[in-house]
Structures are given as structure tokens and as C-alpha cells.
Amino acid sequence: MPILTIHTNIANECISADFTSKTVDIVAGALGKPKSYVVVNVIGSQNLNWGGSAAPAAVATLGSIGQINREANKNTTALLCNHLEKELNIPGSRFYVNFVDLKAEDVGYNGTTFADILGQ
């Protein structure tokens, strides 16, 4: 159940309608998670300044139950950097992603928690 939230200074109207769908595919593939559990939330038109410049930039948080580790994070960062550069013209040098390893019992879904869903 990965949840990716991206804050960017790219105007909402400049973010393609299929950007989130493409991003869901990338996150699901990178983390080996079912696409049906992946959520991507893009918050555009932010007043975001990076190093004194308002040039295109983004910051993100990716939370997941498992698959948060050094190698997975490196791979996921590379995939997301390439995606943001291609789709939003945000260079990798102007994008941070913060990874959060979530406990299954701390994530609620469909009236229960993932601890129960995953039998933990």
C-alpha cells in the first residue's frame, strides 16, 4: 500500500491528466506491490523555492509497508527522478524523496488495518 505524495511548483494545469497513472505504475513496479494498493497524490502550484530559485522542483514522501531499504530506495529514486524529468521537466538535482517504512498495524484500510489483511 505505497502512498506517494509529490509537492511541486509546477502549475496544476501543466501536469498531464495521465501523470498519476504513469506514476502508480512506476511505484508498483519498483516496490513489487499490487497496483490496486498504490496511491499517488500530486499537489501542484506550490510556492516552492529550492536554493533561492523558483525553477521547477519537487519534494515527495513515499510511505510503504516494507520495501523501504537502501537498494530499493536507490532504485525507486532513480525511476522517479527520470519520470519527473521526462514528464515535468524537473531535474533530479531539484527533487527530494523521503522514504517512510510504515508498520502494517499503523495503516488502516477498508475498516481494518493491513496487519489483519496481511495476517501479521
Secondary structure by P-SEA (a helix, b strand, c coil): cbbbbbbccccccccccaaaaaaaaaaaaaaccccccbbbbbbccccccccccccccccccccccccccaaaaaaaaaaaaaaaaaacccccccbbbbbbbccccccccccccccccccc
